[in-house]
Amino acid sequence: MALLEVQNVSFSYDKLNKVIKNVCLSVEEGEYIAVIGHNGSGKSTLAKLFNGLQKPDEGEVIVDGFSVHDKKSEFEIRKRVGVVFQNPDNQLVASIVEDDVAFGPENLGVPRKEIGERINFALSAVGMEKFRHATPTRLSGGQKQRIAIAGVLALKPKILVLDESTAMLDPKGRKEVLDVVNKLNKEQKVTVIAITHYMEEVIDADRVIVINDGEIALSGTPREIFAQKDVIKGYGLELPFSAYIAEKLKQKGVSLKSDILDQTELAEALCALK
């Protein structure tokens, strides 16, 4: 059984205009899923359905065997699905970093000794150990977001949902956060669902889901998705920079193995121009 099952789900805020329309999605443990779509496509609403912040009008969302429709399961679902939102300031609640990370486990009634262990684990996972006694308001945007992620990790979730979590960060901050997320996925086997409008952020995902007007329009590997250039552009999305460069190189007559270039392939292609 998949870790997360979204079965024929529809949702509307006003009970009239569906924001999510008959979506079916299955996520396996350890997967890295990227969800992309134009502004207003419904991708952030979908994220809120994953842990029961919003309940489907139709269909079913099942997390590790627990239904979001079952009020008795809310606690178990929230433990399993941690969500990191766009603005880290909205998730930081304490004046000291370690107290902020401890906030979630304390509310779950985790024993004090284990809370200390979870703080150490979470801060180490995001590379923020030396800031445990710092004041969150004095940290950079990227550092704040890493602390927000640490606060979610302290809950020991099986699924980490990033809802436009890098949107307010500069390129350095985005890289800091993405490096942490990739490490958690690869080394800790945390299942990641990343909702984003930055196309470069989806290249390392196992699977890309394209949401258009509340429906799943495309699903596939990054290479499969971005090979459909005209279709992607038709959904109001841009190509990743590496795919854009590949397109320009092909126009120059350079033979390429792929429509998305990693650093080595890009270097080889540029050398071929000489």
Secondary structure, 3 states (H helix, E strand, C coil): CCCEEEEEEEEECCCCCEEEEEEEEEECCCCEEEEECCCCCCHHHHHHHHCCCCCCCEEEEEECCEECCCHHHHHHHHHHEEEECCCHHHCCCCCCHHHHHHHHHHHCCCCHHHHHHHHHHHHHHCCCHHHCCCCHHHCCHHHHHHHHHHHHHCCCCCEEEEECCCCCCCHHHHHHHHHHHHHHHHHCCCEEEEECCCHHHHCCCCEEEEEECCEEEEEECHHHHHCCHHHHHHCCCCCCHHHHHHHHHHHCCCCCCCCCCCHHHHHHHHHHCC
